[in-house]
Amino acid sequence: MVDPLKVPGLGARPVEVSPLQMRPPQPRAPEGGASFKAVLAEAVTEVQRLQNEADKTIKQLVAGEITDVAEAMLAVERADVAFQTMMTVRNKVVAAYEEIMRMQV
């Protein structure tokens, strides 16, 4: 029977992989101990920046300042994905809050 943790490498000898190396990386807290409020505020600011950039690009396209439609669509899609991600996080936070409020103390 073959040991699943011994993976043959490119050389002549087998390479051993520990179970800890096989685990996916764990998320880390932001450097500097930033609060949840600060992280959330930064995310909202970034979404707003992307939406402003998309608006500016669309206005430039309509005015004829840029002719690359793909550039405008890319800016709009970036803003849309960022907004959808923010709304998904918001919905998860609200659901967690509602779950906490339903708990018996």
C-alpha positions in Angstrom: 0.0 0.0 0.0 1.3 3.5 -0.9 1.5 6.1 1.8 -0.6 9.1 0.6 1.6 11.6 2.4 4.8 10.6 0.6 4.8 12.4 -2.7 7.5 11.6 -5.2 9.5 14.7 -6.1 11.5 15.5 -9.2 14.6 13.9 -7.7 15.3 10.3 -6.9 14.1 10.4 -3.3 10.5 10.8 -2.1 9.3 14.1 -0.5 7.3 13.9 2.7 4.4 16.3 3.1 3.0 16.9 6.5 -0.8 17.2 7.1 -0.2 20.8 8.2 1.3 21.7 4.8 -1.8 20.3 3.1 -4.2 22.6 4.9 -5.4 25.7 3.1 -3.9 29.0 4.4 -5.9 30.5 7.2 -7.1 34.1 7.0 -5.2 36.5 9.1 -6.3 39.6 11.0 -5.3 42.8 9.3 -1.8 44.1 10.2 -1.8 46.7 12.9 -4.9 45.5 14.6 -7.3 47.5 12.5 -10.9 47.4 13.8 -13.8 45.9 11.9 -15.2 49.4 11.6 -12.0 50.6 9.9 -11.9 47.7 7.5 -15.5 48.1 6.6 -15.1 51.9 6.1 -12.1 51.2 3.8 -14.1 48.7 1.8 -17.0 51.1 1.3 -14.5 53.9 0.3 -13.0 51.6 -2.3 -16.4 50.6 -3.7 -17.3 54.3 -3.9 -14.0 55.1 -5.7 -14.6 52.3 -8.3 -18.2 53.6 -8.9 -16.8 57.2 -9.4 -14.2 55.8 -11.8 -16.9 53.9 -13.8 -19.0 57.1 -14.0 -16.1 59.1 -15.2 -15.2 56.6 -17.8 -18.8 56.4 -19.1 -18.9 60.2 -19.3 -15.6 60.2 -21.3 -17.0 57.6 -23.6 -20.1 59.5 -24.3 -18.1 62.7 -24.8 -15.9 61.0 -27.3 -12.7 61.5 -25.2 -12.1 57.7 -25.2 -13.1 55.3 -28.0 -12.4 52.0 -26.3 -15.7 50.6 -25.2 -14.0 47.7 -23.5 -12.3 50.1 -21.1 -15.6 51.6 -20.1 -17.2 48.2 -19.7 -14.3 46.9 -17.6 -14.6 49.9 -15.3 -18.4 49.3 -15.0 -17.9 45.6 -14.3 -15.2 46.3 -11.6 -17.6 48.7 -9.8 -20.5 46.2 -10.2 -18.5 43.2 -8.8 -17.2 45.4 -5.9 -20.7 46.5 -5.1 -22.2 43.0 -5.2 -19.4 41.8 -3.0 -20.1 44.5 -0.5 -23.8 43.8 -0.5 -23.1 40.0 0.1 -20.9 40.9 3.1 -23.6 43.3 4.4 -26.2 40.6 4.1 -24.0 38.1 5.9 -23.4 40.6 8.7 -27.1 41.4 9.0 -27.9 37.6 9.1 -25.3 37.0 11.8 -26.7 39.9 13.9 -30.3 38.6 13.5 -29.1 35.1 14.6 -27.4 36.6 17.7 -30.6 38.5 18.5 -32.6 35.3 18.4 -30.3 33.6 21.0 -31.6 32.9 24.4 -29.4 34.3 27.2 
